Amino acid sequence: MSRSSESFTLLESGASRIHFKLAKELEEANSLHQQDTIILDTVAHLRKQLSSRSFSADVSKLASALVTLLHCLQHYPASTASLASQPTSIDASFALLPALQLLSLATGWKDLLIAHQLLPFLLPQSGKRRTKEETTSVSAGSSSPIPHSANDESSSLLLLNTFRADLSTALEDSQQHVPRHDMDKRSRSPSRSRSSSRAMVKDVLQPDPANMTSFRALACLKSLVTGTPRGPAVLPSLASTLVELTRHPDSSIRTMTLNAMLTCASIDASDSSDADGQAEILDAALTIVRLTLASTYAFSPGLNPDENQGMILAEMERRVDSSPNVLRACIKIVDHARASGIITSQEAACHAIEALQATRWVPMHLEVAALEQQRLAAAVAGRTEGLRARTAARQRPTLQAEHDYHGTYAPWLVDACLSSLTGSLASAFQHSSPPLDDAVKREVLKAVLRIYHVASQGKAAALALCVAAARCIGTLAPLSTTGTLTRPAVDRDEELAALWATLSAHVKSQLYSTNPNRKTASIVVLDALLPLGWAQGKSEANIVESTPDQEPPVASISPVDIAEPEMAQLMALLTDPDTSIRRRVLALLHRVDSGLADLLAASSGILDQEDLELVEEVADPERRLDVTGTDGHTPSLLDLVHQCHNHEPWLDSGLTPFVLDGVQIGFLTARVVKACIDDSGEQLRAGSPPVLRKVRFAMHHREIVPPTAPSRVCEAITFTSHFATPEARTAGLNAVAQRWRQAGTFPDPLDGWRDELYAIYGLNPQPGTRNPIAFKMERAACALFGFATFGVHLTAYTVAPTTGELKVWVPQRSSTKSTWPGYLDNSVAGGIVAGDLPMESMVRECEEEANLEPALVKKHIKQTGVLSYCYKTSKQGWIQPEVEYVYDLPLPADVVLQPKDGEVDHFELMTLAEIYDKMREGRFKANCVLVLLDFLIRHGHITAETEPGYRQIVAQLHVDLRLPGP
């Protein structure tokens, strides 16, 4: 199902005619139902094309047709309302053979991606054919439902043969290359500079045969991971090849192969036609995981040193790996095997620890013998530990840069390992008989506390590791059968005490943070650590301080130091402006003491909100700018105002402020913010100073600040310190816009580049004087940053001396204008370029646009006021705060306005009745309607007695933009 609000953009020039036509028609469609009809017609046309033998023999034409078909399949149906008269889905089985042909003939990675992305739409889901009610064949003359045609065993076998050929080719190529570790050293050598990334991009765009072979294999494996194809024929065809591919020298292929084996082994309860094969592939994957992790579970219990030991160790040495991607795939397989009951919880926990050891997050000498394979010779365990240690030492330096994330090594893998360890230990504590001894718990606890300590020293990106470690610590909390803490929880070991102190200090610091993410993390961590008893008892530090000579009762001691000030801070968070934080705190307090939540409800009414009757807001046209007249009805004058003043940017939390000297001067959408940060990064990499940077901005506008908070802190964009003068800002920001223009980042509005500079104003250091110009900005780029712009609008009119009839000169804009081509406009209008005064601009525009002599204009012109509004463009959502200086120009009847500079197609003298009709028909440029309404109000043609919306119209013609101006 496509998103109904999604707008279709024009494709780049390399698109085929039919694809371009499809995108254009979808963009111009009047309804979602019409979009569905267009898609069905396009699919019918593609069906005819693909049936042509000459057409399908051309790879470029084949790829072009299939990518157009993919576009159709991904966006149909656009609306559920159209399903009553149209098919619920499109039967695209006719494209399976062309897709297979493209898979075989493709020489570029783009063509391969097209074919692989089409496969899920072309094959029956879960190995079953869809019913007649679920599919529809789209033909040129009919859309009657029929079952899947020709999409049976022969087609599936063709696809499997194609997959097997691509995977086998990759396997054969890998066997001709150097061993894996040597290849890893060569491909990831530190001697390779930043140019290596550029070389990799070049290899993808212009792949050599070896790279293309690997890409084909990866594409096939990814399809297998997503479940395409499925059925009883998959494993017999591909199982042996998959097993061999786990030795491939490329870690990405090894990773994807393990994930593909896991997908093939995931038994669907509704389709167990090959349950034995799935069990065998899972067993094979599990064996590979044990060898990859150099685990003692690769050996059978009671194995003597001489019994097959050499063969297993040799295979283990070839397969042992510390690549985070491969280890993550191993953990997925381990979790699935534990959930399926194939391995014990102790083995799953052991594998999680082994993965952490392979990445050096956990020391190799960690003593967890109770979790390892039992009845093994000491020499065997020693050899496996040595293999892990050597591999980690050899591979870690080359993998460090690739998997570093803001100073933390492979945090996503550590998170997965900790989650797996938590689930495994929780299951082991519940079902093992006898339970795991305290020594194992103790060693694992210290290891996890060390992980928490390292993560707590990192940036905010490592908070997820703190949460995962806390959950594991909560599971490891050594509880007795009565639920009270036993002595090991308050161990006198100095290292353990220091680790507990670090954890407590970190939780406290996050609890008092102003960052919502950090506050949320502290709440989640405290919730995970509830089994440690921090909410019921005193901490060891407090007890020692209050009763140094007495032995404290064991049940009252908690290693987590959370005292009364922290509890008070938790209570204070119940009034936090963030709803999610309030709810998390309330849930935590309820777990601590359900009576506490009831007390809070009775005393403050916090919980009463859930029981109150919900009253839905009714749209008030006076205040709601997003509510206009109903379709099919004549718009009111207030509706016409809202078509121009259609947004309140100060209430839009999706916009990012552009600030200068502590004052907000603009509004940026998320796309522009990303483009700003990307441009700064590119400038840094090029050795040039970045123009823009991101900061935290405290806003104090009462309209947008929650009642319980003194301010609202949000992210904002501002200039870097290199651009501190008006001249530097002008040059820097316009250079940013020029780079976007050249790269085609924002064709709307930068394709309308005018080479005219508008003045952007900043904070006035001397109240009572004119605001200074902070910098100047290209006119076309102002909308990207949401800067306030200023213009002049004039209404030229005549009054008949005998009848008193008033007529207004109305121009039609040139059809070649970059904005609003062909629309009706005010008599004369234009923007105020930097350095001009409003009257100077108005007189000059009269001469340039309407061929009026300056002397005539100065004699009759009258300045009548200022209009202000905020317009949000319909297509891209750009924010345009605008201020218009308004003028009247009564003219003698013999003066005729004539186009001069090509901005205007022609002028027409219109009656007021004609103007009303044209406004309601939408013929006028949006802001020109405001100027005309202001003119009609001032001249007494719209009054409070004749217009119901008079008060609202007058108020919304003069909106306070709250942005600096002249």
BELDATA-V849377 format. One record per backbone hydrogen bond with DSSP energy under -0.5 kcal/mol. CO is the residue of the C=O (numbers start at 1). NH is the residue of the N-H. If there is no record, write none. Layout:
co->(CO	CO)
nh->(NH	NH)
This chain:
co->(2	3	12	16	17	18	19	20	21	22	23	24	25	26	31	32	33	34	35	36	37	38	39	40	41	42	43	44	45	46	47	49	52	53	55	57	58	59	60	61	62	63	64	65	66	67	68	69	70	71	72	73	77	79	80	81	82	82	89	90	91	92	93	95	96	97	98	99	100	101	102	108	109	110	111	112	113	114	115	116	118	118	119	119	124	125	130	131	131	136	137	142	144	150	152	153	154	155	156	157	158	159	160	161	162	163	164	165	166	167	168	169	170	171	172	173	174	179	180	181	182	183	184	186	189	193	194	194	195	196	197	198	199	200	201	202	204	208	209	210	211	212	213	214	215	216	217	218	219	220	221	222	223	224	231	232	233	234	235	238	239	240	241	242	243	244	245	249	250	251	252	253	254	255	256	257	258	259	260	261	262	263	265	267	268	271	272	274	275	276	277	278	279	280	281	282	283	284	285	286	287	288	289	290	291	292	295	296	300	303	304	306	308	309	310	311	312	313	314	315	316	323	324	325	326	327	328	329	330	331	332	333	334	335	336	337	337	338	344	345	346	347	348	349	350	351	352	353	354	355	356	356	357	363	366	368	368	369	374	375	377	377	378	379	380	381	382	383	384	385	386	387	388	389	390	391	392	393	395	396	397	399	400	401	403	405	406	408	408	410	410	411	412	413	414	415	416	417	418	419	420	421	422	423	424	425	426	427	428	437	438	439	440	441	442	443	444	445	446	447	448	449	450	451	452	453	454	455	459	460	461	462	462	463	464	465	466	467	468	469	470	471	472	473	474	477	478	480	484	486	487	488	493	494	495	496	497	498	499	500	501	502	503	504	505	506	507	508	510	514	515	516	517	518	519	520	521	522	523	524	525	527	528	529	529	530	533	533	538	539	540	541	542	543	547	550	553	554	556	558	559	560	561	563	564	565	566	567	568	569	571	572	573	577	578	579	580	581	582	583	584	585	586	587	588	589	593	593	594	595	596	597	598	599	600	600	600	601	605	606	607	608	608	609	613	614	619	620	620	623	624	626	630	636	637	638	639	641	641	644	647	648	649	651	652	656	657	657	658	658	660	663	665	666	668	669	670	671	672	673	674	675	676	677	678	679	680	681	682	683	684	691	693	695	697	697	699	701	701	706	711	712	712	714	715	716	717	718	720	725	726	727	728	729	730	731	732	733	734	735	736	737	738	739	740	740	741	744	746	747	747	749	750	756	757	758	759	760	760	763	766	772	772	775	777	778	778	779	781	781	782	782	782	783	785	789	790	791	792	793	794	794	795	796	797	798	800	805	806	807	808	808	810	811	811	812	812	814	814	820	823	824	828	830	831	832	833	837	838	839	840	841	842	843	844	845	845	846	846	847	848	849	850	853	854	855	856	857	860	862	865	867	868	869	870	870	871	871	873	878	878	880	881	882	883	884	885	886	886	887	888	889	892	894	903	906	908	908	910	911	912	913	914	915	916	917	918	918	919	923	925	925	926	926	927	928	929	930	931	932	933	934	935	936	936	937	943	947	949	950	951	952	953	954	955	957	959)
nh->(4	6	15	20	21	22	23	24	25	26	27	28	29	29	35	36	37	38	39	40	41	42	43	44	45	46	47	48	49	50	51	52	56	57	58	59	62	63	64	65	66	67	68	69	70	71	72	73	74	75	75	76	2	82	83	84	85	86	91	92	138	95	96	99	100	101	102	103	104	105	106	112	113	114	115	116	117	118	119	120	121	122	122	123	127	128	148	134	135	91	139	139	137	152	156	157	158	159	160	161	162	163	164	165	166	167	168	169	170	171	172	173	174	175	176	176	177	183	184	185	186	187	188	189	192	196	197	198	199	200	201	202	203	204	205	206	207	212	213	214	215	216	217	218	219	220	221	222	223	224	225	226	228	227	234	236	237	238	239	242	243	244	245	246	246	247	248	251	254	255	256	257	258	259	260	261	262	263	264	265	266	266	267	269	271	268	275	278	279	280	281	282	283	284	285	286	287	288	289	290	291	292	293	295	294	321	298	299	303	377	307	308	312	313	314	315	316	317	318	319	320	327	328	329	330	331	332	333	334	335	336	337	338	339	340	342	343	341	348	349	350	351	352	353	354	355	356	357	358	359	361	362	360	366	368	371	372	372	302	302	380	381	382	383	384	385	386	387	388	389	390	391	392	393	394	395	396	397	399	400	401	403	404	404	410	408	459	405	410	413	414	415	416	417	418	419	420	421	422	423	424	425	426	427	428	429	430	431	432	441	442	443	444	445	446	447	448	449	450	451	452	453	454	455	456	457	457	458	462	463	464	465	466	467	468	469	470	471	472	473	474	475	476	477	477	479	486	483	480	489	490	491	497	498	499	500	501	502	503	504	505	506	507	508	509	510	511	512	513	516	519	520	521	522	523	524	525	526	527	528	529	530	531	532	534	533	536	537	558	543	544	545	546	547	550	552	556	557	538	540	561	562	563	567	568	569	570	571	572	573	574	575	576	579	582	583	584	585	586	587	588	589	590	591	592	593	596	597	598	599	600	601	602	603	604	605	606	605	609	609	610	611	612	612	615	616	621	623	624	625	627	628	633	640	641	642	643	644	645	646	649	651	652	653	655	668	659	717	665	666	663	660	788	658	656	673	674	675	676	677	678	679	680	681	682	683	684	685	686	688	687	720	718	716	699	714	712	704	705	709	713	699	714	697	657	695	659	693	723	729	730	731	732	733	734	735	736	737	738	739	740	741	742	743	744	745	744	747	750	749	751	752	753	779	834	777	761	774	775	765	769	762	774	760	758	781	782	782	784	785	785	786	787	879	667	883	832	885	830	887	796	828	889	809	891	807	804	800	912	798	810	910	908	813	825	905	906	817	822	823	813	925	794	792	833	759	836	841	842	843	844	845	846	847	848	849	850	850	852	851	901	900	898	857	858	859	860	861	890	888	886	884	959	882	646	647	873	880	877	873	880	871	789	869	791	867	793	864	865	795	862	797	895	896	814	812	810	910	808	915	916	917	918	919	920	921	923	924	922	824	928	929	929	930	931	932	933	934	935	936	937	938	939	941	942	940	947	950	953	954	955	956	957	957	958	868	961)
